[in-house]
């Protein structure tokens, strides 16, 4: 079995190969990219922002190429979507074959094999050996909405508990579940009712053990919500937008045990953490937990829009016929891409590669932390690692420094993403197809940006 690092040195894109290098031909943005940004300002709603001021024309392996010929190192993977690399040859071939057959029938009208095959694969690879079923949707937020629907239908209860720093989407219900007001919620209310919030385990800031943090959360849930009213608890095993917060050992198992004892559905939102991102196929496996329902999206289909809810068969079957679905849910082209991507995840060394990337990222970032007290914490698993930036005198979040480092890195041809409730975290989400040389070069640029800030 080849390592994923060896899969892509140059990526076939149906034409000339794409060199795996950082290359700056112009400043960022270059003139052609700036032209597109000007058109965007005129044609696209102002609420749709962008991180990198570039006009992407090609991507593959560990780089994105813009219209000016600049080649940028990609440490974001389209927010954990192109985990196996952009335009992976297996995904491209599967999509091309499916497009030539048919592009849509609506699975609820005329079912097809690829939807069923994706469901079978998810039932097999998600945590737990219990009987499972799946339903397919279009986006992570849609998957979360449907997971809550399923939990409410199954339990006959209405309340849902989410957690501090959590992010679950931009629809009305998922905005209610999301903790951060700006930019996700501010001005968009009122939000869905019967949503409550409990404290997360945040070892860097709360100083609690996992069992202590779980006890605190459970006490609040029991007092302010009550198990008799609670349909579900939903949590990201490792938070994404909230700052890649990794709960202390014992926190998640204690929550799962409490849910099982109180007939509450435990939903793991693995939209960002799923599909080899953390060095396991799903982050739940890192913590030894088995969710009742698991939501997936992002990395599931190699860049095409697809999402899913997978869970205990008796829960998934609680809905009446017609209660779940959607016109585009489980689109055949996206399903073909997902089957190809899952094949790559399982058979092309992706778990091993994620762990190799963790060694590089943590090693380099911990060196920075030892040398610069503004790097307060380094955390994460696999190819999902973050650095939290702080005022070294007070430990308070330093969002301005974080933004400056990210902006300077992008200007030098390295795409990095910020996150965190306080805006003081840079997250590293490289595609697993990135080479070690590109990864080290990208980290060199980030380190130089920090030193200059």
DOZA-151226 format. One line per field, with one value per residue (C-alpha): residue number from 1; chain; x, y, z. Coordinates in steps of 0.2 Angstrom, whole numbers, plus 5000, padded with zeros to 4 digits. Example, Ala and Ser with C-alpha at 12.3 -4.5 7.8 and 13.67 -1.06 7.14 Angstrom:
BEGIN
n = 1;2;
chain = A;A;
c1 = 5062;5068;
c2 = 4978;4995;
c3 = 5039;5036;
END
This chain:
BEGIN
n = 1;2;3;4;5;6;7;8;9;10;11;12;13;14;15;16;17;18;19;20;21;22;23;24;25;26;27;28;29;30;31;32;33;34;35;36;37;38;39;40;41;42;43;44;45;46;47;48;49;50;51;52;53;54;55;56;57;58;59;60;61;62;63;64;65;66;67;68;69;70;71;72;73;74;75;76;77;78;79;80;81;82;83;84;85;86;87;88;89;90;91;92;93;94;95;96;97;98;99;100;101;102;103;104;105;106;107;108;109;110;111;112;113;114;115;116;117;118;119;120;121;122;123;124;125;126;127;128;129;130;131;132;133;134;135;136;137;138;139;140;141;142;143;144;145;146;147;148;149;150;151;152;153;154;155;156;157;158;159;160;161;162;163;164;165;166;167;168;169;170;171;172;173;174;175;176;177;178;179;180;181;182;183;184;185;186;187;188;189;190;191;192;193;194;195;196;197;198;199;200;201;202;203;204;205;206;207;208;209;210;211;212;213;214;215;216;217;218;219;220;221;222;223;224;225;226;227;228;229;230;231;232;233;234;235;236;237;238;239;240;241;242;243;244;245;246;247;248;249;250;251;252;253;254;255;256;257;258;259;260;261;262;263;264;265;266;267;268;269;270;271;272;273;274;275;276;277;278;279;280;281;282;283;284;285;286;287;288;289;290;291;292;293;294;295;296;297;298;299;300;301;302;303;304;305;306;307;308;309;310;311;312;313;314;315;316;317;318;319;320;321;322;323;324;325;326;327;328;329;330;331;332;333;334;335;336;337;338;339;340;341;342;343;344;345;346;347;348;349;350;351;352;353;354;355;356;357;358;359;360;361;362;363;364;365;366;367;368;369;370;371;372;373;374;375;376;377;378;379;380;381;382;383;384;385;386;387;388;389;390;391;392;393;394;395;396;397;398;399;400;401;402;403;404;405;406;407;408;409;410;411;412;413;414;415;416;417;418;419;420;421;422;423;424;425;426;427;428;429;430;431;432;433;434;435;436;437;438;439;440;441;442;443;444;445;446;447;448;449;450;451;452;453;
chain = A;A;A;A;A;A;A;A;A;A;A;A;A;A;A;A;A;A;A;A;A;A;A;A;A;A;A;A;A;A;A;A;A;A;A;A;A;A;A;A;A;A;A;A;A;A;A;A;A;A;A;A;A;A;A;A;A;A;A;A;A;A;A;A;A;A;A;A;A;A;A;A;A;A;A;A;A;A;A;A;A;A;A;A;A;A;A;A;A;A;A;A;A;A;A;A;A;A;A;A;A;A;A;A;A;A;A;A;A;A;A;A;A;A;A;A;A;A;A;A;A;A;A;A;A;A;A;A;A;A;A;A;A;A;A;A;A;A;A;A;A;A;A;A;A;A;A;A;A;A;A;A;A;A;A;A;A;A;A;A;A;A;A;A;A;A;A;A;A;A;A;A;A;A;A;A;A;A;A;A;A;A;A;A;A;A;A;A;A;A;A;A;A;A;A;A;A;A;A;A;A;A;A;A;A;A;A;A;A;A;A;A;A;A;A;A;A;A;A;A;A;A;A;A;A;A;A;A;A;A;A;A;A;A;A;A;A;A;A;A;A;A;A;A;A;A;A;A;A;A;A;A;A;A;A;A;A;A;A;A;A;A;A;A;A;A;A;A;A;A;A;A;A;A;A;A;A;A;A;A;A;A;A;A;A;A;A;A;A;A;A;A;A;A;A;A;A;A;A;A;A;A;A;A;A;A;A;A;A;A;A;A;A;A;A;A;A;A;A;A;A;A;A;A;A;A;A;A;A;A;A;A;A;A;A;A;A;A;A;A;A;A;A;A;A;A;A;A;A;A;A;A;A;A;A;A;A;A;A;A;A;A;A;A;A;A;A;A;A;A;A;A;A;A;A;A;A;A;A;A;A;A;A;A;A;A;A;A;A;A;A;A;A;A;A;A;A;A;A;A;A;A;A;A;A;A;A;A;A;A;A;A;A;A;A;A;A;A;A;A;A;A;A;A;A;A;A;A;A;A;A;A;A;A;A;A;A;A;A;A;A;A;A;A;A;A;A;A;A;A;A;A;A;
c1 = 5000;5007;5008;4996;5011;5017;5001;5003;5019;5011;4992;4984;4970;4965;4978;4996;5002;5001;5018;5018;5027;5024;5026;5023;5023;5014;5009;4993;4981;4988;4979;4968;4963;4959;4948;4938;4936;4930;4917;4912;4909;4897;4888;4889;4880;4891;4888;4898;4915;4932;4948;4961;4960;4964;4955;4957;4959;4966;4970;4977;4989;4994;4992;4979;4984;4977;4973;4989;5000;5003;5004;4998;5001;4984;4983;4964;4957;4942;4938;4942;4933;4947;4955;4961;4967;4958;4953;4958;4960;4948;4935;4937;4935;4919;4911;4914;4907;4891;4888;4888;4874;4862;4864;4847;4831;4828;4831;4813;4806;4817;4830;4848;4862;4875;4864;4861;4880;4885;4873;4880;4897;4893;4884;4900;4913;4905;4909;4899;4894;4875;4863;4863;4854;4859;4850;4859;4857;4867;4876;4882;4868;4855;4862;4862;4844;4838;4848;4838;4822;4826;4830;4814;4803;4812;4811;4795;4804;4809;4824;4841;4858;4873;4889;4899;4910;4901;4897;4883;4878;4869;4851;4839;4840;4859;4862;4852;4864;4879;4887;4896;4886;4898;4898;4885;4870;4870;4855;4847;4835;4824;4830;4823;4816;4820;4839;4850;4869;4881;4899;4912;4928;4942;4957;4968;4956;4945;4959;4946;4948;4937;4925;4925;4920;4907;4900;4898;4889;4877;4873;4868;4858;4848;4844;4840;4833;4829;4832;4813;4812;4829;4828;4847;4864;4874;4893;4908;4920;4934;4926;4929;4925;4925;4944;4949;4946;4950;4940;4949;4950;4934;4923;4914;4912;4904;4892;4888;4885;4873;4863;4862;4855;4843;4836;4844;4851;4869;4873;4891;4894;4908;4906;4923;4932;4926;4935;4952;4955;4960;4970;4955;4941;4930;4935;4923;4936;4949;4939;4932;4914;4900;4887;4869;4868;4883;4882;4895;4898;4914;4927;4914;4914;4931;4924;4906;4891;4885;4880;4873;4865;4870;4864;4855;4843;4828;4831;4833;4817;4807;4802;4786;4789;4792;4798;4816;4823;4825;4825;4844;4849;4861;4863;4870;4886;4890;4887;4899;4912;4909;4911;4928;4933;4929;4939;4954;4951;4951;4964;4977;4985;4975;4974;4993;4996;4985;4996;5012;5005;5001;5019;5025;5012;5014;5032;5034;5021;5027;5044;5036;5027;5043;5051;5037;5025;5012;5008;4998;4992;4995;4982;4972;4974;4979;4979;4967;4979;4978;4988;4980;4987;4987;4994;5008;5006;4988;4984;4969;4965;4975;4963;4973;4989;4980;4973;4990;4999;4985;4985;5004;5005;4992;5001;5017;5007;5001;4982;4978;4961;4957;4944;4939;4926;4938;4946;4963;4966;4974;4969;4979;4969;4980;4975;4982;4990;5001;5020;5031;5041;5026;5020;5037;5038;5021;5025;5041;5030;5019;5033;5041;5024;5023;5041;5037;5021;
c2 = 5000;5017;5031;5046;5057;5047;5048;5066;5074;5082;5081;5076;5089;5082;5093;5099;5093;5104;5107;5105;5121;5138;5151;5170;5178;5193;5201;5194;5198;5199;5210;5196;5191;5209;5210;5195;5202;5219;5209;5199;5216;5221;5204;5194;5198;5207;5194;5181;5185;5177;5172;5173;5187;5175;5169;5151;5142;5125;5115;5098;5090;5103;5119;5131;5140;5157;5167;5176;5161;5161;5144;5145;5131;5125;5123;5124;5111;5122;5120;5101;5097;5091;5080;5067;5082;5092;5084;5067;5056;5042;5055;5063;5047;5042;5059;5059;5041;5046;5062;5052;5041;5053;5068;5067;5057;5062;5047;5049;5047;5034;5026;5021;5011;5024;5031;5014;5010;5026;5022;5004;5011;5024;5010;5000;5012;5023;5019;5004;4987;4989;4989;5006;5015;5031;5046;5057;5076;5091;5100;5099;5111;5100;5084;5092;5098;5080;5073;5084;5079;5061;5062;5072;5059;5045;5051;5061;5075;5092;5100;5100;5104;5111;5117;5132;5137;5125;5127;5118;5128;5144;5138;5144;5129;5127;5145;5142;5128;5138;5148;5162;5177;5186;5182;5168;5174;5193;5201;5185;5180;5175;5157;5140;5137;5123;5125;5125;5127;5118;5121;5112;5105;5117;5111;5126;5138;5129;5118;5104;5086;5077;5070;5087;5096;5083;5084;5103;5101;5087;5097;5112;5101;5092;5109;5120;5107;5090;5073;5070;5085;5082;5074;5075;5081;5087;5090;5090;5078;5091;5108;5116;5134;5135;5134;5115;5113;5095;5090;5082;5063;5056;5071;5063;5046;5053;5063;5047;5037;5050;5051;5032;5031;5045;5040;5055;5053;5057;5066;5067;5081;5074;5086;5093;5079;5065;5054;5052;5070;5066;5051;5040;5038;5047;5058;5048;5034;5045;5046;5028;5033;5027;5040;5036;5047;5054;5069;5069;5081;5090;5077;5064;5066;5074;5091;5088;5093;5078;5075;5061;5056;5038;5030;5016;5008;5010;5028;5031;5022;5032;5044;5041;5038;5055;5063;5063;5068;5082;5085;5085;5074;5060;5067;5053;5063;5067;5049;5042;5055;5049;5030;5035;5045;5032;5020;5031;5034;5015;5009;5022;5025;5041;5037;5034;5050;5060;5054;5058;5076;5077;5074;5087;5100;5098;5097;5113;5122;5116;5123;5140;5139;5135;5150;5163;5165;5172;5154;5149;5132;5119;5106;5094;5077;5071;5084;5095;5105;5123;5136;5148;5165;5175;5190;5182;5194;5190;5174;5184;5180;5190;5191;5205;5195;5180;5190;5198;5182;5174;5189;5190;5171;5172;5187;5176;5162;5151;5149;5147;5149;5157;5151;5152;5160;5174;5174;5170;5153;5148;5130;5119;5108;5103;5090;5073;5073;5087;5083;5085;5098;5109;5107;5112;5127;5133;5132;5142;5156;5156;5156;5171;5180;5177;5184;5199;5203;
c3 = 5000;4995;5007;5003;5002;4987;4978;4972;4967;4951;4950;4933;4930;4913;4905;4910;4927;4942;4950;4969;4973;4981;4967;4968;4951;4956;4973;4981;4974;4956;4943;4936;4953;4958;4942;4948;4966;4958;4949;4965;4974;4960;4958;4974;4990;5002;5016;5006;5011;5006;5015;5001;4988;4973;4958;4958;4942;4947;4962;4967;4979;4991;4980;4973;4957;4953;4937;4938;4939;4958;4966;4984;4997;5004;5022;5023;5011;5008;5026;5028;5012;4999;5012;4999;4988;4975;4959;4965;4950;4957;4961;4944;4935;4945;4942;4924;4922;4932;4923;4907;4914;4922;4934;4943;4946;4964;4974;4982;4964;4956;4967;4961;4967;4972;4985;4993;4991;5000;5014;5016;5017;5030;5040;5039;5043;5056;5075;5083;5077;5080;5066;5057;5043;5034;5025;5013;5011;5004;5017;5035;5042;5033;5041;5058;5055;5051;5065;5077;5068;5070;5089;5092;5083;5091;5109;5108;5117;5111;5120;5112;5121;5112;5119;5122;5107;5096;5077;5068;5053;5046;5045;5058;5069;5067;5070;5087;5090;5086;5100;5091;5086;5074;5060;5061;5070;5073;5066;5060;5074;5081;5082;5084;5102;5114;5112;5127;5130;5142;5146;5135;5142;5137;5145;5141;5149;5162;5170;5173;5171;5159;5173;5182;5166;5162;5179;5178;5161;5167;5182;5172;5160;5174;5182;5167;5155;5163;5156;5154;5142;5132;5115;5111;5115;5100;5101;5089;5097;5092;5089;5072;5071;5090;5090;5087;5106;5111;5127;5141;5142;5150;5146;5131;5138;5153;5142;5132;5148;5155;5139;5138;5156;5153;5136;5127;5109;5108;5092;5086;5073;5063;5049;5051;5060;5049;5036;5042;5047;5065;5061;5064;5052;5064;5079;5090;5089;5096;5112;5112;5110;5100;5095;5093;5077;5068;5055;5041;5026;5020;5016;5012;4993;4988;4985;4979;4990;5000;5019;5029;5045;5051;5066;5076;5064;5077;5078;5059;5056;5068;5055;5045;5026;5017;5033;5028;5011;4999;4980;4978;4994;4988;4971;4960;4955;4973;4978;4964;4971;4989;4984;4976;4991;5003;4993;4994;5013;5016;5004;5000;5017;5022;5041;5042;5032;5044;5058;5049;5046;5065;5069;5057;5063;5081;5081;5072;5081;5098;5093;5090;5106;5116;5108;5108;5123;5111;5106;5121;5116;5102;5101;5089;5081;5064;5051;5062;5072;5079;5088;5100;5101;5117;5126;5135;5150;5153;5143;5135;5117;5104;5089;5081;5081;5074;5060;5056;5055;5044;5032;5031;5027;5013;5005;5005;4996;5011;5014;5032;5041;5057;5070;5088;5098;5102;5084;5091;5083;5067;5061;5050;5039;5025;5012;5016;4998;5003;5002;5018;5008;5005;5023;5030;5018;5023;5041;5038;5030;5045;5057;5048;5048;5067;5070;5060;5069;
END
